[in-house]
């Protein structure tokens, strides 16, 4: 049985809410990583470059995708 129009609207509204929460969460994670870059000495497996790369490749990319989704109507 095909989805009803209202079900799709409900799903979309729910996804928008989830993505807004995820953006806030990722922004907090970025702040934590930037704090580590400033204040902590890097280790063998978690260097300052690792934290910067994680911000650039994972977090900012995900925020961009989520914001793009939120701009769609």
Buried (B, 14 or more C-beta within 10 A) or exposed (E): EEEEEEEEEEEEEEEBEEBEEBBEEBEEBBEEBEEBBEEEEEEEEEEBEBBBEBBEEBBEEBBEEBEEEEEEE
